[in-house]
């Protein structure tokens, strides 16, 4: 059994916590454009970025993406 990464669910988590992309970027110490790339599936998160984001948002790293069974 194997999984592949699907759509990024970051925007859903931001809305749930009433947090803007800019607020997340500020907490992570990155530019707003970087968070926007994740939200719009222009760039995948590194393991380190996903961990940091999951800590800020209070979720599990696996919840940041839609996972598809191959």
C-alpha positions, 0 to 999 in steps of 0.5 A: 500500500502506498500513498501520494500527496494530493491537494494542500489543505493549508488554507482550510486550516488557516480559515479554521483558526481565523489566521491569515497567510501573512500571520502564519508567515510572520510566525514562521519567519518567512515571506507571505509569498512562500505560504501562498505557494503552499496554499496554491499548490505551486510548491510542496512543503519541505518536511521542516516547513510542514512540521513548523506549520503543524506546530503553529496550527496545532494539527498533525503534519499529515493533515496538511495535505489530502493523501491519495491511495495509489 
